[in-house]
Amino acid sequence: MDIEERIRSRIEAILVNDARNYAEMRMMVSSDEPLEQDPFAEERNLYQRILNSYRSAVSEVNNLLEENVGFLSGLSRIIETIKDKDDFQEICSQIVDCVLQDFGAEYCSLIFQPRSEADFGPLYLEGIREQHKFLFSHTHAALLGSVEFAQLVMQLARETSDCVNIGDVYREARFNAIDFPGVVRALVCLPIGVRQNPAGVLVLSHSLPRFFNQNHTRVLKILASMVAHVCLLSVGNKTGHRDSASLQQAACIAGNEKTLSVVLLNLEHEGFSRQPLKDRALFDSIRSWLSHTLGDKDSMLQYEGNGLLMLLPGVTEEQIPLRAARVRAAYDEWKAGQGDVGRDVNLSLGYSTCESGEDLTHALEVASMLMRADRDDEHDSQPVPSSPLI
């Protein structure tokens, strides 16, 4: 029912109800006992109720207009942000970031599966926004650390080509086996199709049930179509490899020194169990290779045994997705040159930005929760060293 019909039905209901009440009152009053009342009281009351109905309807229209303008502004910002980008992973990371900022979601993910041997993927891009925002890219078939969650999302995408809007996952029996974190209560899944073939899924969630309404789903369908077009243009093109000169240029500090971006990298063996990389020679080789992506003021630390932590002072929130994409590109170059030696070594990568006064420790806690939730920790956590290894 549109707004005009809603207004008309409310006014008609007021008029019908008023006429019925007046008729009943006349029947109750005998002919020798005339009804004493203000002759214009009923009309004034009727007009007041009609005006209140109009005010309520206009308020609803204004709220819908404000919400839709906000969504359109979000789409506009996404287009403005990615229009000059040519790296697929960077584009998708920017989209996830904008969704978290402009569409109210507390969690967003873009999933892509390879459609041919020449195609990119698999690729999982996840973003979470609680007290601190954190973005994470990997190739493991898991969402929020849960393999079961990822499998169910892919199943939902296969069952329909339309948007799936689940008001409350706790009231859906098919989700009973999944231990959801706090950011998942309302859930939206939008399949991404390229030339009528499934290519991926856009996933959003929020900690409040029934958070996503029809306006959300309308604009998210437009966004999914945009992602599908970007995916189509990227067929056969993996994340671009840059030469050392362009990497050095990208590493130049252009932001405010009060800003600190961090990139957290986990090195693991591929497979269901995701075992930490224990080969020290391979670990040192990767660390040495990735050090070439660092700028003059950047540093790299060993983090929690098999991880690496890049500290990028002055790199802003707008610059970090490209830096992260180029770190992964450098890792892909290393792996391509290793042959069978590094075939089963996998990289998970996440990043975040801390402005002046924000807590870096909390950002790293969020990162560890997101990146390590589905893996048994077989080693004791080590503190971040006070001096850089590189």
C-alpha positions in Angstrom: 0.0 0.0 0.0 1.5 3.3 -1.1 1.4 6.6 0.9 -1.5 8.1 -0.9 -3.7 5.0 -0.4 -2.7 4.9 3.3 -3.7 8.5 3.8 -7.0 8.0 2.0 -7.8 4.9 4.0 -7.1 6.6 7.3 -9.4 9.6 6.4 -12.2 7.3 5.2 -11.9 5.3 8.4 -12.2 8.5 10.5 -15.3 9.6 8.5 -17.0 6.2 8.6 -16.4 5.9 12.3 -17.6 9.4 13.0 -20.8 8.8 11.1 -21.5 5.5 12.9 -20.9 7.1 16.3 -23.3 10.0 15.5 -26.0 7.6 14.3 -25.7 5.5 17.4 -25.9 8.7 19.6 -29.0 9.9 17.9 -30.7 6.5 18.4 -29.9 6.6 22.1 -31.5 10.0 22.6 -35.3 10.1 22.9 -37.4 12.6 21.0 -38.5 14.4 24.2 -34.9 14.7 25.5 -33.0 16.6 22.9 -29.2 16.3 22.8 -27.5 19.3 24.3 -24.1 19.9 22.8 -22.0 22.4 20.9 -23.3 22.2 17.4 -19.8 22.6 16.0 -17.9 20.4 18.5 -18.2 17.2 16.3 -16.9 19.1 13.3 -14.0 20.5 15.1 -13.1 17.1 16.5 -13.4 15.5 13.1 -11.2 18.2 11.4 -8.6 17.8 14.2 -8.4 14.1 13.7 -8.1 14.5 9.9 -5.3 17.1 10.4 -3.5 14.7 12.8 -3.8 11.9 10.3 -2.2 14.2 7.6 0.6 15.2 10.0 1.3 11.5 10.7 1.3 10.6 7.0 3.6 13.6 6.1 6.0 12.6 8.9 6.2 9.1 7.5 6.9 10.4 4.0 9.6 12.7 5.3 11.3 9.9 7.2 11.2 7.6 4.1 12.5 10.5 2.0 15.4 11.1 4.4 16.2 7.4 4.6 16.2 7.0 0.8 18.3 10.2 0.3 20.8 8.7 2.8 20.9 5.4 0.8 21.3 7.3 -2.5 24.1 9.4 -1.0 25.8 6.1 0.1 25.6 4.7 -3.5 26.9 8.0 -4.8 29.9 7.8 -2.4 30.6 4.3 -3.5 30.7 5.3 -7.2 32.8 8.3 -6.4 35.2 6.2 -4.4 35.7 3.4 -6.9 35.4 5.3 -10.2 39.2 5.8 -10.6 40.2 2.4 -9.2 41.4 -0.5 -11.4 42.3 -3.1 -8.7 39.3 -5.5 -8.2 40.1 -6.3 -4.5 40.6 -2.7 -3.7 37.3 -1.8 -5.3 35.4 -4.5 -3.4 37.2 -3.5 -0.1 36.0 0.1 -0.7 32.4 -1.2 -1.3 32.5 -3.2 2.0 33.8 -0.1 3.8 31.1 2.2 2.4 28.3 -0.3 3.3 29.5 -0.3 6.9 29.5 3.5 7.0 26.4 4.4 5.0 23.9 1.5 5.2 23.8 0.8 8.9 25.2 -2.7 8.7 27.4 -3.9 11.5 28.9 -6.7 9.3 29.3 -6.9 5.6 30.9 -9.5 3.4 31.6 -10.0 -0.4 32.2 -13.6 -1.5 33.5 -14.5 -4.9 34.0 -18.0 -6.3 36.1 -18.7 -9.5 34.1 -19.2 -12.6 37.0 -20.4 -14.7 40.7 -21.3 -14.4 41.6 -17.8 -15.5 39.3 -16.1 -13.1 40.2 -14.7 -9.7 39.1 -16.3 -6.5 38.0 -17.7 -4.3 38.0 -14.4 -2.4 36.3 -13.5 0.9 36.2 -9.9 1.9 34.7 -9.2 5.4 34.2 -6.0 7.4 32.9 -5.6 10.9 31.9 -2.4 12.7 31.5 -2.5 16.5 33.5 -0.1 18.7 36.2 -0.2 15.9 36.0 -1.0 12.2 38.1 -3.8 10.8 38.3 -5.2 7.2 39.7 -8.7 6.4 40.4 -10.5 3.2 41.1 -14.3 2.8 40.5 -17.3 0.7 39.2 -19.6 3.4 35.6 -20.8 3.0 34.5 -19.2 6.3 32.5 -16.1 7.4 33.1 -14.6 10.8 35.3 -17.6 11.5 32.5 -20.1 10.8 32.6 -22.6 7.9 29.0 -23.5 8.6 27.9 -19.9 8.2 29.7 -19.6 4.9 28.2 -22.9 3.6 24.6 -21.7 4.6 25.1 -18.3 2.9 26.2 -20.0 -0.3 23.2 -22.4 -0.1 20.8 -19.4 0.3 22.4 -17.8 -2.8 21.9 -21.0 -4.8 18.3 -21.3 -3.8 17.2 -18.0 -5.3 18.3 -15.2 -7.5 16.5 -12.6 -5.4 17.3 -10.9 -2.1 17.0 -13.1 1.0 16.0 -10.9 4.0 15.9 -12.8 7.3 14.5 -10.8 10.2 15.9 -12.9 13.0 18.3 -15.8 12.5 17.4 -17.1 16.0 13.9 -17.8 14.8 15.1 -19.8 11.7 15.7 -23.5 12.4 18.3 -23.8 9.6 20.6 -21.5 11.7 20.4 -23.5 14.9 23.7 -25.2 14.5 25.6 -21.9 14.0 27.1 -20.0 17.0 26.7 -16.5 15.8 28.6 -13.5 17.2 26.7 -10.5 18.4 26.7 -8.6 15.1 24.4 -11.2 13.4 20.7 -11.1 14.2 19.1 -9.6 11.1 20.6 -11.0 7.9 20.5 -10.1 4.2 22.0 -12.2 1.4 22.0 -10.9 -2.2 23.3 -13.3 -5.0 25.7 -11.7 -7.5 25.2 -13.0 -11.0 27.3 -12.4 -14.1 25.6 -13.3 -17.4 23.0 -15.4 -15.5 25.7 -17.4 -13.8 26.3 -17.2 -10.0 29.5 -15.3 -9.2 29.3 -14.4 -5.6 27.2 -13.1 -2.6 26.8 -9.8 -0.8 26.0 -10.4 2.9 24.9 -7.8 5.5 24.0 -8.3 9.1 23.0 -6.3 12.2 22.6 -7.1 15.9 19.0 -5.8 15.9 16.3 -8.2 14.6 14.3 -7.0 11.6 16.7 -4.2 11.0 16.8 -4.3 7.2 13.5 -3.0 5.6 12.3 -2.8 2.0 14.2 0.4 1.3 17.4 -1.4 2.4 16.8 -4.3 0.0 15.9 -2.1 -2.9 19.1 -0.1 -2.8 21.2 -3.2 -2.0 19.9 -4.9 -5.1 21.3 -1.9 -7.1 24.6 -2.3 -5.2 24.7 -6.0 -6.0 24.2 -5.2 -9.7 27.1 -2.7 -9.5 29.3 -5.4 -8.0 28.2 -7.8 -10.7 29.3 -5.3 -13.4 32.7 -4.8 -11.7 33.1 -8.6 -11.5 32.2 -8.9 -15.2 34.9 -6.3 -16.1 37.4 -8.2 -14.0 36.9 -11.6 -15.7 40.3 -13.1 -16.3 42.1 -10.3 -14.5 43.6 -11.1 -11.1 44.9 -8.5 -8.8 47.3 -6.4 -10.8 51.0 -6.9 -10.2 53.0 -3.6 -10.0 56.7 -3.1 -10.5 58.8 -1.9 -7.6 58.8 1.7 -8.8 55.0 2.0 -8.6 54.9 0.1 -5.3 57.4 2.6 -3.9 55.2 5.5 -5.2 52.1 4.0 -3.5 54.1 3.7 -0.3 54.7 7.4 0.0 53.2 9.0 3.0 50.6 11.6 2.1 48.4 11.7 5.2 48.4 13.2 8.6 51.1 11.8 10.9 48.4 11.5 13.7 46.9 8.7 11.6 48.1 5.1 11.9 47.0 2.2 9.6 47.8 -1.4 10.5 47.8 -4.4 8.2 47.7 -7.8 10.0 48.8 -10.9 8.1 48.5 -14.6 9.1 50.5 -17.2 7.3 49.0 -20.7 7.4 48.9 -24.0 5.6 45.9 -24.5 3.3 43.3 -27.0 4.3 40.4 -27.4 6.6 42.4 -27.2 9.8 44.3 -24.0 8.9 47.5 -24.9 10.7 50.0 -22.1 11.4 53.1 -21.9 9.1 56.0 -23.4 11.1 58.6 -23.5 8.4 60.9 -20.7 9.5 62.7 -20.4 6.2 59.4 -19.9 4.3 58.3 -17.4 6.9 61.5 -15.4 6.7 61.3 -15.5 2.9 57.8 -14.1 2.8 58.7 -11.4 5.4 61.7 -10.3 3.4 59.7 -10.2 0.2 56.8 -8.2 1.7 59.3 -5.7 3.2 59.7 -4.2 -0.3 56.2 -2.8 0.0 57.1 -0.7 3.0 57.7 3.0 2.8 60.4 5.0 4.6 58.3 5.4 7.8 56.6 2.0 7.8 57.7 -1.0 9.9 56.8 -4.7 10.1 56.6 -6.7 13.3 56.3 -10.4 14.0 52.9 -10.9 15.6 51.6 -13.9 17.6 54.1 -16.4 16.3 53.1 -16.9 12.7 51.7 -13.5 11.9 53.1 -10.2 10.6 51.9 -6.7 11.6 52.6 -3.8 9.3 52.5 -0.3 10.9 51.8 2.4 8.4 52.0 5.9 10.0 50.3 8.6 8.0 48.3 6.2 5.7 44.7 7.3 5.8 41.5 5.3 5.7 41.1 6.1 2.1 44.6 4.9 1.2 44.8 1.7 3.2 42.6 -0.5 0.8 45.1 0.0 -2.1 48.1 -0.6 0.2 46.5 -3.8 1.5 45.7 -5.0 -2.1 49.3 -4.4 -3.1 50.6 -6.3 -0.1 48.5 -9.3 -1.3 49.7 -8.8 -4.9 53.3 -8.9 -3.6 52.5 -12.1 -1.7 51.0 -13.6 -4.9 54.2 -12.7 -6.7 56.3 -14.5 -4.1 54.0 -17.6 -4.2 54.1 -17.8 -8.0 57.9 -17.9 -7.8 58.1 -20.7 -5.2 56.6 -23.6 -7.3 55.7 -26.6 -5.2 57.6 -25.3 -2.2 55.0 -22.7 -1.2 52.0 -24.3 -2.9 50.1 -24.9 0.4 51.0 -21.7 2.1 48.1 -19.3 2.4 47.8 -15.6 3.5 44.9 -14.0 5.4 45.1 -10.3 5.5 43.2 -7.7 7.5 43.6 -3.9 8.0 42.3 -1.0 10.0 43.0 2.7 10.7 43.4 4.4 14.0 43.0 8.1 14.3 44.5 10.2 17.1 43.4 9.1 20.5 41.9 5.7 19.3 43.0 2.5 20.9 45.2 0.3 18.7 45.1 -2.5 21.2 41.3 -2.8 20.8 41.6 -2.8 17.0 44.1 -5.7 17.1 41.7 -7.6 19.5 38.9 -7.2 16.9 41.3 -8.3 14.2 42.3 -11.5 16.1 38.7 -12.3 16.8 37.8 -12.1 13.1 40.8 -13.7 11.7 41.3 -16.6 14.1 37.9 -17.5 15.3 37.7 -20.8 13.4 41.1 -22.1 14.2 42.4 -23.9 17.3 45.3 -22.0 18.7 48.1 -24.5 19.1 50.7 -22.0 20.3 50.9 -19.4 23.0 50.3 -15.9 21.9 53.4 -13.7 21.9 53.4 -10.0 22.7 54.2 -7.5 20.0 57.9 -6.7 20.2 58.9 -3.2 21.0 61.2 -2.8 18.1 60.6 -3.7 14.4 62.2 -6.8 12.9 62.4 -5.0 9.5 
